[in-house]
Amino acid sequence: MKKESKIKFNLSPSSLNTYFQSPLLFYLKYIAKVPDDTSVPVCYGLSGNIVHNCLEKYAKKQLSKDEAYMFLLSEWKKKNLYYHQDIKQQPLNHQDYLLALVKGFQIVDEHEDHICEEVIQFPSIENETMKIGIKGIIDLQATQKSNSEKIIIDYKTSNSISQGKDFERQALFYTYLVYRHKNILPEKAIFHYLKLSASKTYTFSPADLQTFEEELLATATKILDYGLEIGKYPIGNICDLFNSKKKACKQEVQRRTGYHNVKAYIHNTF
């Protein structure tokens, strides 16, 4: 049997947002899969994953509240979060995340019929070189006890409420996945900012989901058109603090433009 040699990757909420931020970074990360070359803060991702794991185990009744607190502290130590520094060169305060758990427990308790961390994935489009799928992992799907509404829940441990398109696109993506996979239209997608005791609610119609599906297909088609030629991928914004492939991005900017001062190029472009 001939081994398939196509490059495979998925459009997910994170990869799609990367594409809209910088098609070049998308290419390097998901198609060329070049190694990381720039140190970035890891504490935010590690701490957020720990909180998600605690809430998943609590919702599945694998851990009590007290056990979940102890699990967080154990994982905090195991992941060296007492030493990893944030953007202010300070370690995160684990007390903030214990309080975030309290809020998370309240949210879980307000819902029933919990479906935790479900992976929904299906194929989208392919050609002779690439095979693109659609994939997402949803923190929690549940029924709200107070009104029996079907809800999508996403936990956030960030310090501010997003005002940009990234999280709205993420909420739309999750709603689309559930609608496409289960033929169920959730009444709401709610992003809970656990450290802020705040939330942001999104609602979408079938027409919204149809439009989004068309946009997904158009994006996937554009990527197939760009193919494996790095020079076809627009540069976009490569100066993000969490760009772990910044050196590779800058090398490509220099190759295309001849700019040795990449910061000057970015400044003049944006």
Helices and strands as residue ranges (DSSP letters): E 7-11, H 13-21, H 23-26, I 27-31, H 43-59, H 65-78, H 94-109, E 111-126, E 130-144, E 150-156, H 165-182, E 188-193, E 198-202, H 206-226, G 230-232, H 246-257, H 262-269
